[in-house]
Amino acid sequence: MILEFLCIPHPLPRSILKSLHFVSSPSHYGRRSLQEDTNLQLFSYDDLRIFTNDFSDENRIDDFQFGKLFRGRIQDREVVVKIWQPGGIYRGGHDNNTLRLRDEIILLQLPELICNPNLVELIGYCREGEHIGVVYDLKALDTVFNLIRKGSLTWLHIVKIGIGFASLLKFLHTDNPPLQSYIVCNISPSHIILDKDFFPMLIDYGELSGGILPDSRPVKGMGPRGCFGYMRDAYAYTQKNDVYAYGSVLLSLICKRVFTEEDRLSYRPYVAEWAESRFKASLFSSLVDQSFVKEEGYFHRDAIEVTKLAIQCVAYYSEDRPTMEQEGVAIEEVSEAVVGALRVELASTAVYAPLVPAELGGPGQRRFCVPTLKACELQFTFSGVSWFPANATMITSTITVFSGQ
């Protein structure tokens, strides 16, 4: 199948051009069409209506920067349907959304990326007139935005989300020759979705640039680069903007405070601005909401450390913010302290080890990210969250898929 709208500016690295099976296209001067050799399904708009029960309110999950998210079902398979819509405060025109669809299809089929458990698995797409959408293989719980507002997250869930998303950003911010690193740019709680095991995944790639993708700023519009409430430099395009957004999301999680459209219209301060003033007023102590204090796994010293990590990420000057590699290491250290040395019974042998959250999928799922099956045997559930020993370090470049055998 040839998708004529999937056009990538030339030149790109020769190895990438070969791997993507480019063919000439006389209809695009100076550009090439992408001939797809994949298992992606082409859905009609009526298909998407059927999957989502006519986009019912019951199946609606949340709005994202350029459209809406819905739960769906294809026979017995749970899916998420994402629909792009033109207009809005972010200038999401039809042509720009077509480019976003193109980029997402390219990204979510790269072998270097599809192995990462924090990226959604693409099943297919729809491009029918004005209707543009994609379908993900995902048993969705909800977006982080909604779960914060509902008060549905525990302290251990927050630690798991913080570590998982930091790991993804560290992965994307790392060069992978011949490709350069990526910048997500539009990170917000509405763009992080959790599966039913509270595992965080990035759900929108509409402003992502770098790597195999060209610099998309000239063609996707020159509006703000990011999401209101979670961006510091609206027209900058650096990894430190991602760090700022990550810190803002972490503050939203621990403070139980999100930035809404009503906040924007009322010119209320961003989450980070509000948190920084509170942090100074509290004499640089914890900003963690008091509702977490009596929960299992909560320690005040850890709350202080998580607060400091988040505040460092939202520093006014970008050079004062850490890299995601530094931030990821720091929050993993906090996670070990959160759980401490817990006793694990395995084959009648008591094993003591510091624990960190596990990215575990069920039998046959690819969302399983530990280096050895032996580490899997130590996996267990503590306060509703899956964990495994810290010495079973998560691998992002090579994924071991658990077969359940």
C-alpha positions as CSV (number, residue, x, y, z in Angstrom):
1,M,0.0,0.0,0.0
2,I,1.3,3.4,-0.9
3,L,0.3,6.3,1.4
4,E,0.7,9.3,-0.8
5,F,0.3,11.7,2.1
6,L,3.3,10.3,3.9
7,C,6.0,12.5,2.4
8,I,9.3,13.1,4.1
9,P,11.6,15.9,3.1
10,H,14.8,14.6,1.5
11,P,17.6,14.0,2.3
12,L,17.6,11.6,5.3
13,P,20.3,9.1,6.2
14,R,20.8,6.5,3.5
15,S,20.3,3.6,5.9
16,I,16.9,5.1,6.9
17,L,15.8,5.7,3.3
18,K,16.5,2.1,2.5
19,S,14.7,0.7,5.5
20,L,11.6,2.7,4.8
21,H,11.4,1.6,1.1
22,F,11.1,5.0,-0.6
23,V,9.7,5.2,-4.1
24,S,9.7,8.3,-6.4
25,S,6.6,10.4,-6.5
26,P,6.3,12.9,-9.4
27,S,3.4,14.7,-7.6
28,H,5.7,16.0,-4.8
29,Y,8.6,18.1,-6.0
30,G,11.7,17.5,-4.0
31,R,9.9,15.0,-1.8
32,R,9.3,11.2,-1.7
33,S,6.4,9.0,-0.8
34,L,6.6,6.3,1.8
35,Q,5.7,2.8,0.6
36,E,4.5,1.0,3.6
37,D,5.3,-2.7,4.2
38,T,3.5,-3.1,7.5
39,N,0.5,-4.7,9.1
40,L,-1.3,-1.4,9.8
41,Q,-5.0,-1.4,9.0
42,L,-6.8,1.3,7.1
43,F,-10.1,2.1,8.9
44,S,-13.0,4.1,7.6
45,Y,-14.6,6.8,9.7
46,D,-17.7,4.5,10.1
47,D,-15.3,1.9,11.5
48,L,-14.2,4.3,14.2
49,R,-17.9,5.1,15.0
50,I,-18.6,1.4,15.5
51,F,-15.5,0.9,17.7
52,T,-16.5,3.8,20.0
53,N,-20.3,3.4,19.9
54,D,-20.7,6.5,17.8
55,F,-18.1,8.4,19.9
56,S,-20.4,8.1,22.9
57,D,-19.8,10.2,26.1
58,E,-19.5,7.0,28.0
59,N,-16.4,6.1,25.9
60,R,-14.8,9.5,25.8
61,I,-11.6,9.6,27.8
62,D,-10.2,13.1,27.5
63,D,-9.3,15.9,25.1
64,F,-5.8,16.2,23.9
65,Q,-4.0,19.1,22.3
66,F,-5.4,18.6,18.9
67,G,-8.6,16.5,19.4
68,K,-10.2,13.8,21.5
69,L,-9.5,10.3,22.9
70,F,-12.1,7.5,23.1
71,R,-12.2,4.0,24.5
72,G,-13.2,1.5,21.9
73,R,-13.6,-2.2,21.2
74,I,-12.8,-4.3,18.1
75,Q,-14.7,-7.5,18.8
76,D,-13.1,-8.6,22.2
77,R,-10.1,-6.4,21.9
78,E,-9.9,-3.1,23.9
79,V,-8.5,-0.2,22.0
80,V,-8.1,3.6,22.2
81,V,-9.3,5.8,19.3
82,K,-7.7,9.2,18.8
83,I,-9.4,11.7,16.6
84,W,-7.7,14.9,15.3
85,Q,-10.0,18.0,15.0
86,P,-9.2,21.2,13.1
87,G,-9.1,24.6,14.8
88,G,-8.7,25.3,18.4
89,I,-6.3,27.5,20.4
90,Y,-3.3,25.5,19.1
91,R,-3.9,26.1,15.4
92,G,-4.5,22.4,14.6
93,G,-5.6,22.9,11.0
94,H,-6.5,20.0,8.8
95,D,-3.2,20.1,6.8
96,N,-1.2,20.3,10.0
97,N,-3.1,17.3,11.5
98,T,-2.4,15.3,8.3
99,L,1.3,16.0,8.9
100,R,0.9,14.9,12.5
101,L,-0.7,11.6,11.4
102,R,2.2,11.1,8.9
103,D,4.8,11.6,11.6
104,E,3.0,9.4,14.1
105,I,2.8,6.5,11.6
106,I,6.5,6.8,10.9
107,L,7.5,7.0,14.5
108,L,5.4,4.2,15.8
109,Q,6.7,1.7,13.3
110,L,10.4,2.3,13.8
111,P,12.1,-0.8,15.4
112,E,14.1,1.5,17.6
113,L,10.9,2.9,19.1
114,I,8.2,0.3,19.1
115,C,10.2,-1.8,21.6
116,N,9.8,0.9,24.2
117,P,7.0,0.0,26.6
118,N,6.1,3.7,27.2
119,L,5.0,4.2,23.6
120,V,1.6,3.1,22.4
121,E,1.1,0.3,19.9
122,L,-0.5,1.5,16.7
123,I,-3.0,-0.8,15.0
124,G,-4.3,1.3,12.2
125,Y,-5.4,4.8,11.0
126,C,-8.2,6.6,9.3
127,R,-7.8,9.4,6.7
128,E,-11.2,10.0,5.1
129,G,-11.8,13.5,3.9
130,E,-11.7,15.8,6.9
131,H,-11.7,12.8,9.3
132,I,-8.2,11.9,10.6
133,G,-7.6,9.3,13.4
134,V,-5.6,6.4,14.7
135,V,-6.4,3.3,16.7
136,Y,-4.1,2.0,19.5
137,D,-3.9,-1.5,21.1
138,L,-4.4,-0.3,24.6
139,K,-6.6,-1.2,27.6
140,A,-6.8,2.3,28.9
141,L,-7.5,3.3,32.5
142,D,-7.5,7.1,32.0
143,T,-5.3,10.0,31.4
144,V,-3.1,11.4,34.2
145,F,-5.0,14.6,34.0
146,N,-8.3,12.9,34.8
147,L,-6.9,10.7,37.5
148,I,-5.4,13.7,39.3
149,R,-8.7,15.5,39.3
150,K,-10.5,12.4,40.5
151,G,-8.0,11.8,43.3
152,S,-7.5,8.2,42.1
153,L,-3.7,7.9,42.4
154,T,-1.9,6.6,45.4
155,W,1.6,7.6,46.4
156,L,3.1,4.5,44.9
157,H,1.2,5.1,41.7
158,I,2.8,8.5,41.5
159,V,6.3,7.1,42.0
160,K,5.6,4.5,39.3
161,I,4.4,7.2,36.8
162,G,7.3,9.5,37.6
163,I,9.9,6.7,37.0
164,G,8.2,5.4,33.9
165,F,7.8,8.7,32.1
166,A,11.3,9.8,33.1
167,S,12.6,6.6,31.6
168,L,10.8,7.4,28.3
169,L,12.1,10.9,28.1
170,K,15.7,9.8,28.9
171,F,15.3,7.2,26.0
172,L,14.0,9.8,23.5
173,H,16.6,12.4,24.5
174,T,19.5,10.0,23.8
175,D,21.1,10.1,20.4
176,N,20.8,6.9,18.4
177,P,23.3,7.2,15.4
178,P,22.8,7.9,12.6
179,L,19.7,9.6,14.1
180,Q,19.7,12.4,16.6
181,S,17.6,12.6,19.7
182,Y,13.9,13.6,19.9
183,I,12.1,16.4,21.6
184,V,8.5,15.8,22.6
185,C,7.6,19.4,23.3
186,N,3.9,19.1,24.2
187,I,4.1,17.1,27.4
188,S,1.1,17.5,29.7
189,P,-1.0,15.3,32.0
190,S,-3.6,14.9,29.2
191,H,-0.9,13.4,27.0
192,I,0.1,10.7,29.5
193,I,-2.4,7.8,29.6
194,L,-2.3,4.8,32.0
195,D,-3.2,1.3,31.3
196,K,-5.1,-0.7,33.8
197,D,-1.8,-1.6,35.6
198,F,-1.1,2.2,36.1
199,F,1.7,2.0,33.5
200,P,2.3,5.4,31.8
201,M,2.4,5.9,28.1
202,L,2.7,8.9,25.8
203,I,-0.5,9.3,23.8
204,D,0.3,12.3,21.6
205,Y,3.2,13.0,19.3
206,G,1.8,16.1,17.6
207,E,4.8,18.4,18.3
208,L,7.5,15.8,18.5
209,S,10.6,16.4,16.3
210,G,14.1,15.1,15.8
211,G,15.4,11.6,15.0
212,I,13.9,10.4,11.8
213,L,11.5,13.3,11.6
214,P,12.4,16.6,10.0
215,D,12.2,19.9,11.8
216,S,8.4,20.3,11.8
217,R,8.2,23.9,12.9
218,P,7.8,25.5,9.5
219,V,5.0,23.1,8.4
220,K,3.0,22.5,11.6
221,G,2.5,26.2,12.3
222,M,4.4,28.6,14.4
223,G,2.1,28.7,17.4
224,P,3.2,27.9,21.0
225,R,5.5,24.9,21.3
226,G,3.9,23.0,24.1
227,C,0.7,22.9,26.2
228,F,-0.6,25.8,28.2
229,G,0.2,25.4,31.9
230,Y,3.2,23.1,31.2
231,M,5.6,25.1,29.0
232,R,8.2,27.7,30.1
233,D,9.5,29.0,26.8
234,A,6.5,29.0,24.4
235,Y,8.6,29.4,21.2
236,A,11.8,27.5,22.2
237,Y,12.5,24.0,21.0
238,T,15.0,22.2,23.2
239,Q,15.1,19.2,25.5
240,K,15.2,21.5,28.5
241,N,11.6,22.4,27.6
242,D,10.7,18.7,28.0
243,V,12.4,18.7,31.4
244,Y,10.4,21.7,32.4
245,A,7.1,20.0,31.3
246,Y,8.1,16.8,33.1
247,G,8.8,18.7,36.3
248,S,5.4,20.5,35.9
249,V,3.6,17.1,35.5
250,L,5.4,15.8,38.6
251,L,4.3,18.8,40.5
252,S,0.7,18.2,39.3
253,L,0.9,14.6,40.6
254,I,2.3,15.4,44.0
255,C,0.2,18.5,44.6
256,K,-3.0,17.2,43.1
257,R,-3.3,20.3,41.0
258,V,-3.7,20.5,37.2
259,F,-3.9,23.5,34.8
260,T,-7.3,23.7,33.1
261,E,-8.8,25.7,30.3
262,E,-10.6,27.8,32.9
263,D,-7.2,28.6,34.5
264,R,-5.9,29.8,31.1
265,L,-8.9,32.0,30.5
266,S,-8.7,33.4,34.0
267,Y,-4.9,34.1,33.7
268,R,-4.1,31.9,36.7
269,P,-0.5,30.9,37.3
270,Y,0.9,27.8,35.8
271,V,1.4,24.8,38.1
272,A,5.1,25.4,38.3
273,E,4.7,29.1,39.1
274,W,2.2,28.3,41.9
275,A,4.4,25.5,43.2
276,E,7.6,27.6,43.3
277,S,5.9,30.3,45.4
278,R,4.5,27.7,47.8
279,F,8.0,26.0,48.0
280,K,9.6,29.2,49.1
281,A,6.9,30.0,51.5
282,S,7.2,26.5,53.1
283,L,10.9,27.1,53.6
284,F,11.8,24.6,50.9
285,S,9.9,21.7,52.4
286,S,7.6,19.1,50.8
287,L,4.7,20.2,48.5
288,V,3.2,16.7,48.5
289,D,-0.6,16.8,49.2
290,Q,-1.4,15.8,52.8
291,S,-3.8,13.1,51.6
292,F,-0.8,10.9,50.8
293,V,0.8,11.1,54.3
294,K,-0.9,8.1,55.8
295,E,-0.5,5.9,52.7
296,E,1.6,2.8,52.6
297,G,5.1,3.5,51.3
298,Y,5.0,7.2,52.1
299,F,7.9,8.8,54.0
300,H,8.3,12.5,54.5
301,R,12.0,12.5,53.5
302,D,11.0,11.0,50.1
303,A,8.3,13.6,49.7
304,I,10.9,16.4,50.2
305,E,13.3,14.8,47.7
306,V,10.6,14.4,45.0
307,T,9.5,18.0,45.6
308,K,13.1,19.2,45.1
309,L,13.5,17.1,42.0
310,A,10.4,18.6,40.5
311,I,11.4,22.2,41.4
312,Q,14.8,21.7,39.9
313,C,13.1,20.7,36.6
314,V,11.1,23.9,36.4
315,A,14.0,26.3,37.1
316,Y,13.5,29.6,35.4
317,Y,16.7,29.4,33.3
318,S,17.0,26.3,31.2
319,E,20.7,25.8,32.0
320,D,19.7,25.3,35.7
321,R,17.5,22.4,34.9
322,P,18.9,18.8,35.0
323,T,18.9,16.5,32.0
324,M,16.4,13.7,31.9
325,E,19.3,11.3,32.5
326,Q,20.1,13.0,35.7
327,E,16.4,13.3,36.7
328,G,15.8,9.7,35.9
329,V,18.6,8.5,38.1
330,A,17.5,10.7,41.0
331,I,13.9,9.6,41.0
332,E,14.9,6.0,40.8
333,E,16.9,6.5,43.9
334,V,13.8,7.9,45.6
335,S,11.8,4.9,44.5
336,E,14.2,2.5,46.2
337,A,13.8,4.5,49.4
338,V,10.0,4.5,49.1
339,V,9.8,0.8,49.1
340,G,12.9,-0.1,51.0
341,A,14.1,-3.6,51.7
342,L,11.0,-5.8,51.3
343,R,10.9,-9.5,51.8
344,V,10.1,-11.7,48.8
345,E,9.4,-15.4,49.1
346,L,10.7,-17.3,46.2
347,A,11.1,-21.1,46.1
348,S,11.1,-21.2,49.9
349,T,14.0,-18.8,50.0
350,A,13.7,-15.3,51.6
351,V,15.2,-12.7,49.3
352,Y,15.8,-9.1,50.4
353,A,16.3,-6.4,47.8
354,P,15.5,-2.8,47.2
355,L,12.6,-2.7,44.7
356,V,11.6,-0.4,41.9
357,P,8.4,-0.4,39.8
358,A,8.1,-3.1,37.1
359,E,6.9,-2.5,33.6
360,L,5.1,-5.8,33.2
361,G,2.6,-7.0,30.7
362,G,0.5,-10.1,30.6
363,P,1.1,-13.2,28.6
364,G,1.9,-12.5,25.0
365,Q,2.1,-8.7,25.5
366,R,5.2,-6.8,24.4
367,R,5.0,-4.3,27.3
368,F,7.4,-6.3,29.4
369,C,10.7,-4.8,30.1
370,V,13.1,-6.8,32.2
371,P,16.4,-8.4,31.1
372,T,15.9,-11.9,32.3
373,L,13.1,-14.3,33.1
374,K,14.7,-14.9,36.5
375,A,13.9,-11.3,37.3
376,C,10.3,-11.9,36.3
377,E,10.0,-14.7,38.9
378,L,10.7,-12.1,41.6
379,Q,7.8,-9.8,40.4
380,F,5.0,-9.4,42.9
381,T,2.3,-6.9,43.8
382,F,2.7,-4.4,46.7
383,S,-0.2,-2.0,47.4
384,G,-1.7,-2.6,44.0
385,V,1.6,-1.8,42.1
386,S,3.8,-4.3,40.4
387,W,7.5,-4.2,41.5
388,F,10.7,-6.2,40.8
389,P,14.2,-6.1,42.3
390,A,16.3,-3.0,41.5
391,N,19.2,-5.0,40.2
392,A,17.0,-6.2,37.4
393,T,17.6,-3.0,35.6
394,M,15.1,-2.0,32.9
395,I,16.3,-2.2,29.3
396,T,15.0,0.3,26.8
397,S,17.0,-0.7,23.7
398,T,16.4,-4.4,24.0
399,I,13.1,-5.7,25.2
400,T,12.5,-9.2,26.5
401,V,8.9,-10.2,25.7
402,F,7.3,-12.5,28.3
403,S,5.5,-15.4,26.8
404,G,3.9,-16.6,30.1
405,Q,5.7,-19.9,29.8
